[in-house]
Amino acid sequence: MSNNWLQIRGDPSIREFLFLQEQKLDEFDLHLDRMLARVDDLMCNFGVFHARVHFSSGQVTSWLVDDPMRYRVHVKEQFLHLDVFHSYPLSSYTG
């Protein structure tokens, strides 16, 4: 392997405005505590053993202890505004 460093630069028109971008807050950002509390509740009381919160796409993916080979995906509107717990069986790790 060569020890020479090669930097491949992207499109100059994109690089020109890279540092002028502003972060826009979305619903997950505005309701972070509520969203994380829901993930915690799913893990503690509804048999979810793994959850992935994808902030940039606004999705929450979860895996259940009773069905570990399948996953469920909720978009942020579902996860924050509807009663997402109706789609999960009441369950805990200890049975």
N, C-alpha and C positions, 0 to 999 in steps of 0.2 A: 504494500500500500504506500502511496505517496504521502509525504508529510506536507505537501503544498496545499494551501487553503484556497478554495475556489468559492467565491460568493456569486450566486446567480441572482441577479436583481430582476424584479418584476417590471411591469408596465410603468414607465416614467409618469404617465398621467395619473396613475393611481397613487404612486409614491408621493407625488407633489402635494396631495391633499390629505395624506395619512394622519398627520398630527393636527389637522384642523377638525377632525371628527369629534363629535360630542356624544357622550353616552346618554341614551334615552332610557328612562326608567319605565319598566312595564309592570304588569300586575304582580308578577312574582316578586319583583323588587319592592313594590309598595306594600305587599302583604307577606313579607318574608317570615315574620314570627308565626302567623296563622298557618302558612303553608308548611313550615317545618314542624309545627305542632300536629298537623294532620298526618304527616309522615311518621312521626313518633307514635301517634295513636294507632296507626295501621300496624306498626311493628310490634307494639306492646300488647294490643288487644285483638288484632284481626289476622294473625298468622302470617304476616308479611315478614320474610327473613332477609330480603334484599330490596332496596329501593334506589333508583337512580333519578335524580332531579336534574333535568337538562334545562338550564336557565335560558340559553340562547334560543331554543326552539319552543320553550314553554311546555314541556312534556314531563310527566312523571311516569316512570316504568317501575312495576313492582312484580315480585315473584313470591308465591305462596308456599308455605311449608308443605301443605297437602297436595300441591300440584307444581313441583319445582321445575318441570320441563316446559311449562308455558308461562308467559308473562302477560301482564295487562298494561296498556298504555292509556293514560288520561291526559288530555290537553288541559291547559291552565284554566279555561272556563269551567270545565267539568270539575276539576280538582278543587277550585276555590268557591264556586257558586252553587254547585249541586251537592246533594248529600251522597258523596262518593262511598260512604261506608255501607250503603245498601247493597253494593255489588260484592261485598266481602263477607264471608261467614265469621261470626263471632268465634274466635279461637285464640289460644295462647300456646306458647311453646311447651308449657308443662302439662297441657291437656286439661 
